[in-house]
């Protein structure tokens, strides 16, 4: 199935309405699929009228099944024909299913104006198709939201500038000056029209493209921080070693100074003792 922007937006909107989806019966969905597959009037396939009773439908089914049953028919699609015949008879024998089929005959299958159309379309999509629908639908809605926000900002900007111009024009006329100047460019004030480069998948692609470079830059920055921390730690260790060496030298100097003081005191004591002996 070809994915169009309208289909994408419809499926996205439908996925956001689980209550609506839950209200549709599986019998209706199966019936719509069968109508598309058979692509022919069920009553004409069985050879009965539209007001045929259940007994007449069963009798016509038995007669028709003898022609298309895989055991009796050599047609390559005999199994599919017999399966469709069984499904057709099931629909026409049920009052509720026949009523739904009669509605299809009268009004046709759900079209693009009805939510059922998008639900059935999404059910037939493959995983890739559904992913494409989500991508296209979300892009359309995001781009519409960006444009809505831009138009709102532009309108607000224009209103503010016109009011400022009217006030300036009144003051200028009162002083005999000229009228107010033209409105400035909104882009100069950051009011810029949206671009496709603002879409989420474009931003994601840019982020993923730049991710390896960012990781390398972060790794390099972390290495630089580690090197700085290692250099600071080494400098701190060197400073600590210097302080320790200075402390050892100072301790040795104090010890030597103490020894010299003791020697000098001992020498004075000896001199005093000798002087006392001579007297």
Phi and psi restraints in degrees (value plus and minus 20) as a CYANA .aco file:
   2 UNK   PHI     -97.4   -57.4
   2 UNK   PSI     111.4   151.4
   3 UNK   PHI    -110.5   -70.5
   3 UNK   PSI     101.9   141.9
   4 UNK   PHI    -134.2   -94.2
   4 UNK   PSI     139.8   179.8
   5 UNK   PHI     -76.8   -36.8
   5 UNK   PSI     -57.9   -17.9
   6 UNK   PHI     -85.3   -45.3
   6 UNK   PSI     -62.9   -22.9
   7 UNK   PHI     -83.9   -43.9
   7 UNK   PSI     -61.8   -21.8
   8 UNK   PHI     -81.6   -41.6
   8 UNK   PSI     -67.3   -27.3
   9 UNK   PHI     -84.8   -44.8
   9 UNK   PSI     -59.2   -19.2
  10 UNK   PHI     -83.6   -43.6
  10 UNK   PSI     -62.5   -22.5
  11 UNK   PHI     -87.0   -47.0
  11 UNK   PSI     -61.6   -21.6
  12 UNK   PHI     -81.8   -41.8
  12 UNK   PSI     -64.8   -24.8
  13 UNK   PHI     -83.4   -43.4
  13 UNK   PSI     -56.7   -16.7
  14 UNK   PHI     -88.0   -48.0
  14 UNK   PSI     -60.5   -20.5
  15 UNK   PHI     -84.2   -44.2
  15 UNK   PSI     -42.4    -2.4
  16 UNK   PHI    -106.7   -66.7
  16 UNK   PSI     -16.1    23.9
  17 UNK   PHI    -145.0  -105.0
  17 UNK   PSI      48.8    88.8
  18 UNK   PHI     -83.8   -43.8
  18 UNK   PSI     -48.6    -8.6
  19 UNK   PHI     -86.3   -46.3
  19 UNK   PSI     -60.4   -20.4
  20 UNK   PHI     -86.1   -46.1
  20 UNK   PSI     -63.0   -23.0
  21 UNK   PHI     -83.6   -43.6
  21 UNK   PSI     -59.4   -19.4
  22 UNK   PHI     -85.6   -45.6
  22 UNK   PSI     -40.0     0.0
  23 UNK   PHI     -99.6   -59.6
  23 UNK   PSI     -29.5    10.5
  24 UNK   PHI    -110.3   -70.3
  24 UNK   PSI     114.2   154.2
  25 UNK   PHI    -104.3   -64.3
  25 UNK   PSI     132.9   172.9
  26 UNK   PHI     -87.7   -47.7
  26 UNK   PSI     -50.1   -10.1
  27 UNK   PHI     -82.5   -42.5
  27 UNK   PSI     -60.6   -20.6
  28 UNK   PHI     -85.2   -45.2
  28 UNK   PSI     -61.7   -21.7
  29 UNK   PHI     -84.1   -44.1
  29 UNK   PSI     -63.3   -23.3
  30 UNK   PHI     -83.7   -43.7
  30 UNK   PSI     -58.5   -18.5
  31 UNK   PHI     -84.2   -44.2
  31 UNK   PSI     -64.5   -24.5
  32 UNK   PHI     -82.0   -42.0
  32 UNK   PSI     -60.0   -20.0
  33 UNK   PHI     -85.2   -45.2
  33 UNK   PSI     -59.9   -19.9
  34 UNK   PHI     -86.5   -46.5
  34 UNK   PSI     -59.8   -19.8
  35 UNK   PHI     -80.7   -40.7
  35 UNK   PSI     -63.5   -23.5
  36 UNK   PHI     -86.9   -46.9
  36 UNK   PSI     -57.6   -17.6
  37 UNK   PHI     -90.1   -50.1
  37 UNK   PSI     -65.1   -25.1
  38 UNK   PHI     -91.3   -51.3
  38 UNK   PSI     -64.0   -24.0
  39 UNK   PHI      37.0    77.0
  39 UNK   PSI      17.4    57.4
  40 UNK   PHI    -177.8  -137.8
  40 UNK   PSI     140.7   180.7
  41 UNK   PHI     -88.3   -48.3
  41 UNK   PSI     107.1   147.1
  42 UNK   PHI     -80.6   -40.6
  42 UNK   PSI     -60.0   -20.0
  43 UNK   PHI     -86.4   -46.4
  43 UNK   PSI     -56.7   -16.7
  44 UNK   PHI     -90.3   -50.3
  44 UNK   PSI     -54.1   -14.1
  45 UNK   PHI     -83.1   -43.1
  45 UNK   PSI     -62.9   -22.9
  46 UNK   PHI    -103.2   -63.2
  46 UNK   PSI     -37.2     2.8
  47 UNK   PHI      57.7    97.7
  47 UNK   PSI      15.7    55.7
  48 UNK   PHI    -144.5  -104.5
  48 UNK   PSI     147.0   187.0
  49 UNK   PHI    -105.1   -65.1
  49 UNK   PSI     147.1   187.1
  50 UNK   PHI     -89.4   -49.4
  50 UNK   PSI     -38.7     1.3
  51 UNK   PHI    -122.3   -82.3
  51 UNK   PSI       1.5    41.5
  52 UNK   PHI     -86.7   -46.7
  52 UNK   PSI     124.5   164.5
  53 UNK   PHI    -100.9   -60.9
  53 UNK   PSI     151.5   191.5
  54 UNK   PHI     -83.3   -43.3
  54 UNK   PSI     -55.8   -15.8
  55 UNK   PHI     -85.7   -45.7
  55 UNK   PSI     -61.0   -21.0
  56 UNK   PHI     -86.3   -46.3
  56 UNK   PSI     -55.4   -15.4
  57 UNK   PHI     -86.1   -46.1
  57 UNK   PSI     -63.2   -23.2
  58 UNK   PHI     -83.4   -43.4
  58 UNK   PSI     -62.1   -22.1
  59 UNK   PHI     -83.9   -43.9
  59 UNK   PSI     -62.4   -22.4
  60 UNK   PHI     -86.6   -46.6
  60 UNK   PSI     -55.2   -15.2
  61 UNK   PHI     -85.0   -45.0
  61 UNK   PSI     -63.2   -23.2
  62 UNK   PHI     -82.5   -42.5
  62 UNK   PSI     -61.8   -21.8
  63 UNK   PHI     -85.3   -45.3
  63 UNK   PSI     -65.7   -25.7
  64 UNK   PHI     -90.8   -50.8
  64 UNK   PSI     -53.4   -13.4
  65 UNK   PHI     -86.1   -46.1
  65 UNK   PSI     -46.7    -6.7
  66 UNK   PHI     -86.3   -46.3
  66 UNK   PSI     -43.3    -3.3
  67 UNK   PHI    -106.5   -66.5
  67 UNK   PSI     -53.1   -13.1
  68 UNK   PHI    -131.5   -91.5
  68 UNK   PSI     -19.9    20.1
  69 UNK   PHI     -81.8   -41.8
  69 UNK   PSI     115.8   155.8
  70 UNK   PHI     -76.0   -36.0
  70 UNK   PSI     -47.9    -7.9
  71 UNK   PHI     -96.0   -56.0
  71 UNK   PSI     -36.8     3.2
  72 UNK   PHI    -134.0   -94.0
  72 UNK   PSI     -38.4     1.6
  73 UNK   PHI    -131.3   -91.3
  73 UNK   PSI     120.4   160.4
  74 UNK   PHI    -115.6   -75.6
  74 UNK   PSI     -13.8    26.2
  75 UNK   PHI     -86.1   -46.1
  75 UNK   PSI     120.1   160.1
  76 UNK   PHI     -84.1   -44.1
  76 UNK   PSI     -45.6    -5.6
  77 UNK   PHI    -125.5   -85.5
  77 UNK   PSI       7.0    47.0
  78 UNK   PHI     -82.5   -42.5
  78 UNK   PSI     -59.5   -19.5
  79 UNK   PHI     -83.2   -43.2
  79 UNK   PSI     -62.2   -22.2
  80 UNK   PHI     -87.7   -47.7
  80 UNK   PSI     -59.9   -19.9
  81 UNK   PHI     -83.4   -43.4
  81 UNK   PSI     -61.6   -21.6
  82 UNK   PHI     -87.1   -47.1
  82 UNK   PSI     -59.9   -19.9
  83 UNK   PHI     -82.4   -42.4
  83 UNK   PSI     -64.9   -24.9
  84 UNK   PHI     -84.4   -44.4
  84 UNK   PSI     -55.6   -15.6
  85 UNK   PHI     -84.2   -44.2
  85 UNK   PSI     -61.7   -21.7
  86 UNK   PHI     -81.6   -41.6
  86 UNK   PSI     -65.2   -25.2
  87 UNK   PHI     -84.4   -44.4
  87 UNK   PSI     -59.0   -19.0
  88 UNK   PHI     -83.8   -43.8
  88 UNK   PSI     -65.1   -25.1
  89 UNK   PHI     -84.9   -44.9
  89 UNK   PSI     -55.6   -15.6
  90 UNK   PHI     -82.8   -42.8
  90 UNK   PSI     -62.0   -22.0
  91 UNK   PHI     -84.5   -44.5
  91 UNK   PSI     -66.6   -26.6
  92 UNK   PHI     -94.7   -54.7
  92 UNK   PSI     -40.0     0.0
  93 UNK   PHI    -102.6   -62.6
  93 UNK   PSI     -41.0    -1.0
  94 UNK   PHI    -113.5   -73.5
  94 UNK   PSI     111.3   151.3
  95 UNK   PHI     -84.0   -44.0
  95 UNK   PSI     -64.4   -24.4
  96 UNK   PHI     -85.6   -45.6
  96 UNK   PSI     -65.1   -25.1
  97 UNK   PHI     -87.3   -47.3
  97 UNK   PSI     -57.9   -17.9
  98 UNK   PHI     -85.3   -45.3
  98 UNK   PSI     -59.0   -19.0
  99 UNK   PHI     -82.2   -42.2
  99 UNK   PSI     -61.0   -21.0
 100 UNK   PHI     -85.5   -45.5
 100 UNK   PSI     -58.8   -18.8
 101 UNK   PHI     -87.7   -47.7
 101 UNK   PSI     -58.7   -18.7
 102 UNK   PHI     -83.3   -43.3
 102 UNK   PSI     -54.1   -14.1
 103 UNK   PHI     -86.5   -46.5
 103 UNK   PSI     -56.9   -16.9
 104 UNK   PHI     -85.9   -45.9
 104 UNK   PSI     -60.8   -20.8
 105 UNK   PHI     -82.7   -42.7
 105 UNK   PSI     -54.9   -14.9
 106 UNK   PHI    -101.4   -61.4
 106 UNK   PSI     -59.8   -19.8
 107 UNK   PHI    -134.0   -94.0
 107 UNK   PSI     -29.3    10.7
 108 UNK   PHI      62.1   102.1
 108 UNK   PSI     155.2   195.2
 109 UNK   PHI     -92.8   -52.8
 109 UNK   PSI     138.2   178.2
 110 UNK   PHI     -76.3   -36.3
 110 UNK   PSI     113.9   153.9
 111 UNK   PHI    -123.2   -83.2
 111 UNK   PSI    -192.5  -152.5
 112 UNK   PHI     -85.6   -45.6
 112 UNK   PSI     -32.7     7.3
 113 UNK   PHI    -102.4   -62.4
 113 UNK   PSI     -30.0    10.0
 114 UNK   PHI    -132.5   -92.5
 114 UNK   PSI     121.7   161.7
 115 UNK   PHI     -79.7   -39.7
 115 UNK   PSI     -51.9   -11.9
 116 UNK   PHI     -77.7   -37.7
 116 UNK   PSI     -53.7   -13.7
 117 UNK   PHI     -79.5   -39.5
 117 UNK   PSI     -64.5   -24.5
 118 UNK   PHI     -94.0   -54.0
 118 UNK   PSI     -53.0   -13.0
 119 UNK   PHI     -85.7   -45.7
 119 UNK   PSI     -64.5   -24.5
 120 UNK   PHI     -86.8   -46.8
 120 UNK   PSI     -56.6   -16.6
 121 UNK   PHI     -84.4   -44.4
 121 UNK   PSI     -60.8   -20.8
 122 UNK   PHI     -87.9   -47.9
 122 UNK   PSI     -53.4   -13.4
 123 UNK   PHI     -87.7   -47.7
 123 UNK   PSI     -45.7    -5.7
 124 UNK   PHI    -109.2   -69.2
 124 UNK   PSI     -27.8    12.2
 125 UNK   PHI     -97.5   -57.5
 125 UNK   PSI     126.6   166.6
 126 UNK   PHI     -98.4   -58.4
 126 UNK   PSI     157.8   197.8
 127 UNK   PHI     -82.3   -42.3
 127 UNK   PSI     -61.0   -21.0
 128 UNK   PHI     -86.3   -46.3
 128 UNK   PSI     -61.6   -21.6
 129 UNK   PHI     -84.1   -44.1
 129 UNK   PSI     -60.4   -20.4
 130 UNK   PHI     -85.7   -45.7
 130 UNK   PSI     -59.3   -19.3
 131 UNK   PHI     -83.1   -43.1
 131 UNK   PSI     -59.6   -19.6
 132 UNK   PHI     -86.2   -46.2
 132 UNK   PSI     -58.2   -18.2
 133 UNK   PHI     -82.7   -42.7
 133 UNK   PSI     -65.4   -25.4
 134 UNK   PHI     -81.8   -41.8
 134 UNK   PSI     -61.9   -21.9
 135 UNK   PHI     -83.0   -43.0
 135 UNK   PSI     -70.6   -30.6
 136 UNK   PHI     -86.5   -46.5
 136 UNK   PSI     -65.7   -25.7
 137 UNK   PHI     -83.4   -43.4
 137 UNK   PSI     -66.4   -26.4
 138 UNK   PHI     -85.7   -45.7
 138 UNK   PSI     -53.8   -13.8
 139 UNK   PHI     -87.2   -47.2
 139 UNK   PSI     -63.3   -23.3
 140 UNK   PHI     -82.4   -42.4
 140 UNK   PSI     -65.2   -25.2
 141 UNK   PHI     -87.6   -47.6
 141 UNK   PSI     -60.4   -20.4
 142 UNK   PHI     -85.5   -45.5
 142 UNK   PSI     -61.4   -21.4
 143 UNK   PHI     -85.7   -45.7
 143 UNK   PSI     -59.0   -19.0
 144 UNK   PHI     -84.3   -44.3
 144 UNK   PSI     -59.8   -19.8
 145 UNK   PHI     -85.7   -45.7
 145 UNK   PSI     -59.4   -19.4
 146 UNK   PHI     -82.6   -42.6
 146 UNK   PSI     -62.6   -22.6
 147 UNK   PHI     -87.9   -47.9
 147 UNK   PSI     -58.0   -18.0
 148 UNK   PHI     -82.2   -42.2
 148 UNK   PSI     -63.7   -23.7
 149 UNK   PHI     -84.8   -44.8
 149 UNK   PSI     -59.4   -19.4
 150 UNK   PHI     -84.7   -44.7
 150 UNK   PSI     -65.7   -25.7
 151 UNK   PHI     -83.7   -43.7
 151 UNK   PSI     -57.6   -17.6
 152 UNK   PHI     -85.1   -45.1
 152 UNK   PSI     -63.9   -23.9
 153 UNK   PHI     -85.9   -45.9
 153 UNK   PSI     -58.9   -18.9
 154 UNK   PHI     -86.1   -46.1
 154 UNK   PSI     -61.8   -21.8
 155 UNK   PHI     -83.7   -43.7
 155 UNK   PSI     -63.5   -23.5
 156 UNK   PHI     -81.8   -41.8
 156 UNK   PSI     -62.7   -22.7
 157 UNK   PHI     -83.2   -43.2
 157 UNK   PSI     -64.4   -24.4
 158 UNK   PHI     -83.2   -43.2
 158 UNK   PSI     -62.7   -22.7
 159 UNK   PHI     -81.3   -41.3
 159 UNK   PSI     -64.4   -24.4
 160 UNK   PHI     -84.4   -44.4
 160 UNK   PSI     -62.4   -22.4
 161 UNK   PHI     -87.2   -47.2
 161 UNK   PSI     -58.6   -18.6
 162 UNK   PHI     -85.9   -45.9
 162 UNK   PSI     -59.6   -19.6
 163 UNK   PHI     -83.8   -43.8
 163 UNK   PSI     -62.6   -22.6
 164 UNK   PHI     -83.6   -43.6
 164 UNK   PSI     -58.8   -18.8
 165 UNK   PHI     -86.0   -46.0
 165 UNK   PSI     -59.5   -19.5
 166 UNK   PHI     -84.0   -44.0
 166 UNK   PSI     -61.2   -21.2
 167 UNK   PHI     -84.8   -44.8
 167 UNK   PSI     -62.5   -22.5
 168 UNK   PHI     -85.7   -45.7
 168 UNK   PSI     -56.2   -16.2
 169 UNK   PHI     -85.7   -45.7
 169 UNK   PSI     -60.2   -20.2
 170 UNK   PHI     -84.3   -44.3
 170 UNK   PSI     -63.5   -23.5
 171 UNK   PHI     -85.2   -45.2
 171 UNK   PSI     -58.2   -18.2
 172 UNK   PHI     -87.7   -47.7
 172 UNK   PSI     -61.2   -21.2
 173 UNK   PHI     -86.0   -46.0
 173 UNK   PSI     -55.7   -15.7
 174 UNK   PHI     -85.6   -45.6
 174 UNK   PSI     -50.3   -10.3
 175 UNK   PHI    -117.2   -77.2
 175 UNK   PSI     -14.6    25.4
 176 UNK   PHI      58.9    98.9
 176 UNK   PSI      -2.7    37.3
 177 UNK   PHI    -108.6   -68.6
 177 UNK   PSI    -192.6  -152.6
 178 UNK   PHI    -105.3   -65.3
 178 UNK   PSI     150.5   190.5
 179 UNK   PHI     -90.1   -50.1
 179 UNK   PSI     149.1   189.1
 180 UNK   PHI     -86.4   -46.4
 180 UNK   PSI     137.2   177.2
 181 UNK   PHI     -96.9   -56.9
 181 UNK   PSI     151.2   191.2
 182 UNK   PHI     -88.7   -48.7
 182 UNK   PSI     142.0   182.0
 183 UNK   PHI     -86.6   -46.6
 183 UNK   PSI     120.4   160.4
 184 UNK   PHI     -93.7   -53.7
 184 UNK   PSI     145.9   185.9
 185 UNK   PHI     -92.8   -52.8
 185 UNK   PSI     104.5   144.5
 186 UNK   PHI     -80.0   -40.0
 186 UNK   PSI     -50.3   -10.3
 187 UNK   PHI     -82.5   -42.5
 187 UNK   PSI     -49.5    -9.5
 188 UNK   PHI     -87.8   -47.8
 188 UNK   PSI     -37.2     2.8
 189 UNK   PHI    -129.3   -89.3
 189 UNK   PSI      -1.4    38.6
 190 UNK   PHI      65.7   105.7
 190 UNK   PSI     -15.6    24.4
 191 UNK   PHI    -112.9   -72.9
 191 UNK   PSI      68.2   108.2
 192 UNK   PHI    -132.1   -92.1
 192 UNK   PSI     121.5   161.5
 193 UNK   PHI     -83.1   -43.1
 193 UNK   PSI     123.3   163.3
 194 UNK   PHI     -86.9   -46.9
 194 UNK   PSI     138.2   178.2
 195 UNK   PHI    -149.2  -109.2
 195 UNK   PSI     138.5   178.5
 196 UNK   PHI     -85.1   -45.1
 196 UNK   PSI     -39.0     1.0
 197 UNK   PHI     -93.4   -53.4
 197 UNK   PSI     -25.0    15.0
 198 UNK   PHI    -114.0   -74.0
 198 UNK   PSI     -23.2    16.8
 199 UNK   PHI     -87.7   -47.7
 199 UNK   PSI     130.6   170.6
 200 UNK   PHI     -82.8   -42.8
 200 UNK   PSI     -57.9   -17.9
 201 UNK   PHI     -94.8   -54.8
 201 UNK   PSI     -47.3    -7.3
 202 UNK   PHI     -89.9   -49.9
 202 UNK   PSI     -64.1   -24.1
 203 UNK   PHI     -83.5   -43.5
 203 UNK   PSI     -58.5   -18.5
 204 UNK   PHI     -85.0   -45.0
 204 UNK   PSI     -62.7   -22.7
 205 UNK   PHI     -82.9   -42.9
 205 UNK   PSI     -61.6   -21.6
 206 UNK   PHI     -83.3   -43.3
 206 UNK   PSI     -61.1   -21.1
 207 UNK   PHI     -84.0   -44.0
 207 UNK   PSI     -65.0   -25.0
 208 UNK   PHI     -86.0   -46.0
 208 UNK   PSI     -55.4   -15.4
 209 UNK   PHI     -86.4   -46.4
 209 UNK   PSI     -57.5   -17.5
 210 UNK   PHI    -107.2   -67.2
 210 UNK   PSI     -29.6    10.4
 211 UNK   PHI     -79.3   -39.3
 211 UNK   PSI     -67.1   -27.1
 212 UNK   PHI     -78.8   -38.8
 212 UNK   PSI     -61.9   -21.9
 213 UNK   PHI     -84.8   -44.8
 213 UNK   PSI     -59.0   -19.0
 214 UNK   PHI     -85.8   -45.8
 214 UNK   PSI     -60.8   -20.8
 215 UNK   PHI     -83.4   -43.4
 215 UNK   PSI     -61.4   -21.4
 216 UNK   PHI     -84.4   -44.4
 216 UNK   PSI     -60.8   -20.8
 217 UNK   PHI     -84.8   -44.8
 217 UNK   PSI     -61.3   -21.3
 218 UNK   PHI     -84.4   -44.4
 218 UNK   PSI     -60.1   -20.1
 219 UNK   PHI     -84.9   -44.9
 219 UNK   PSI     -62.9   -22.9
 220 UNK   PHI     -83.8   -43.8
 220 UNK   PSI     -61.3   -21.3
 221 UNK   PHI     -84.5   -44.5
 221 UNK   PSI     -59.7   -19.7
 222 UNK   PHI     -84.3   -44.3
 222 UNK   PSI     -60.8   -20.8
 223 UNK   PHI     -83.0   -43.0
 223 UNK   PSI     -60.5   -20.5
 224 UNK   PHI     -84.0   -44.0
 224 UNK   PSI     -60.7   -20.7
 225 UNK   PHI     -82.8   -42.8
 225 UNK   PSI     -61.8   -21.8
 226 UNK   PHI     -82.5   -42.5
 226 UNK   PSI     -61.8   -21.8
 227 UNK   PHI     -85.0   -45.0
 227 UNK   PSI     -60.5   -20.5
 228 UNK   PHI     -83.6   -43.6
 228 UNK   PSI     -64.3   -24.3
 229 UNK   PHI     -83.5   -43.5
 229 UNK   PSI     -60.1   -20.1
 230 UNK   PHI     -85.1   -45.1
 230 UNK   PSI     -61.1   -21.1
 231 UNK   PHI     -84.8   -44.8
 231 UNK   PSI     -62.1   -22.1
 232 UNK   PHI     -84.0   -44.0
 232 UNK   PSI     -59.0   -19.0
 233 UNK   PHI     -86.3   -46.3
 233 UNK   PSI     -61.3   -21.3
 234 UNK   PHI     -84.0   -44.0
 234 UNK   PSI     -61.3   -21.3
 235 UNK   PHI     -83.8   -43.8
 235 UNK   PSI     -59.7   -19.7
 236 UNK   PHI     -85.1   -45.1
 236 UNK   PSI     -60.6   -20.6
 237 UNK   PHI     -84.2   -44.2
 237 UNK   PSI     -61.8   -21.8
 238 UNK   PHI     -83.7   -43.7
 238 UNK   PSI     -61.3   -21.3
 239 UNK   PHI     -84.0   -44.0
 239 UNK   PSI     -60.1   -20.1
 240 UNK   PHI     -84.8   -44.8
 240 UNK   PSI     -59.9   -19.9
 241 UNK   PHI     -83.5   -43.5
 241 UNK   PSI     -60.1   -20.1
 242 UNK   PHI     -82.5   -42.5
 242 UNK   PSI     -64.0   -24.0
 243 UNK   PHI     -82.9   -42.9
 243 UNK   PSI     -60.1   -20.1
 244 UNK   PHI     -84.2   -44.2
 244 UNK   PSI     -62.5   -22.5
 245 UNK   PHI     -83.3   -43.3
 245 UNK   PSI     -62.9   -22.9
 246 UNK   PHI     -82.3   -42.3
 246 UNK   PSI     -57.4   -17.4
 247 UNK   PHI     -85.2   -45.2
 247 UNK   PSI     -60.5   -20.5
 248 UNK   PHI     -84.1   -44.1
 248 UNK   PSI     -64.9   -24.9
 249 UNK   PHI     -81.9   -41.9
 249 UNK   PSI     -63.0   -23.0
 250 UNK   PHI     -83.9   -43.9
 250 UNK   PSI     -59.1   -19.1
 251 UNK   PHI     -84.2   -44.2
 251 UNK   PSI     -61.5   -21.5
 252 UNK   PHI     -83.6   -43.6
 252 UNK   PSI     -62.1   -22.1
 253 UNK   PHI     -82.4   -42.4
 253 UNK   PSI     -61.1   -21.1
 254 UNK   PHI     -84.8   -44.8
 254 UNK   PSI     -58.7   -18.7
 255 UNK   PHI     -86.0   -46.0
 255 UNK   PSI     -64.7   -24.7
 256 UNK   PHI     -83.5   -43.5
 256 UNK   PSI     -61.0   -21.0
 257 UNK   PHI     -83.0   -43.0
 257 UNK   PSI     -58.1   -18.1
 258 UNK   PHI     -85.0   -45.0
 258 UNK   PSI     -62.8   -22.8
 259 UNK   PHI     -82.8   -42.8
 259 UNK   PSI     -64.6   -24.6
 260 UNK   PHI     -82.4   -42.4
 260 UNK   PSI     -59.8   -19.8
 261 UNK   PHI     -82.9   -42.9
 261 UNK   PSI     -61.8   -21.8
 262 UNK   PHI     -83.8   -43.8
 262 UNK   PSI     -62.5   -22.5
 263 UNK   PHI     -82.6   -42.6
 263 UNK   PSI     -63.4   -23.4
 264 UNK   PHI     -84.7   -44.7
 264 UNK   PSI     -60.0   -20.0
 265 UNK   PHI     -85.3   -45.3
 265 UNK   PSI     -60.7   -20.7
 266 UNK   PHI     -85.0   -45.0
 266 UNK   PSI     -59.7   -19.7
 267 UNK   PHI     -84.7   -44.7
 267 UNK   PSI     -59.9   -19.9
 268 UNK   PHI     -85.6   -45.6
 268 UNK   PSI     -59.1   -19.1
 269 UNK   PHI     -83.2   -43.2
 269 UNK   PSI     -61.2   -21.2
 270 UNK   PHI     -85.8   -45.8
 270 UNK   PSI     -63.8   -23.8
 271 UNK   PHI     -83.2   -43.2
 271 UNK   PSI     -60.1   -20.1
 272 UNK   PHI     -85.7   -45.7
 272 UNK   PSI     -60.0   -20.0
 273 UNK   PHI     -85.6   -45.6
 273 UNK   PSI     -61.0   -21.0
 274 UNK   PHI     -87.1   -47.1
 274 UNK   PSI     -58.9   -18.9
 275 UNK   PHI     -85.1   -45.1
 275 UNK   PSI     -58.4   -18.4
 276 UNK   PHI     -87.3   -47.3
 276 UNK   PSI     -56.7   -16.7
 277 UNK   PHI     -87.6   -47.6
 277 UNK   PSI     -57.7   -17.7
 278 UNK   PHI     -88.7   -48.7
 278 UNK   PSI     -56.0   -16.0
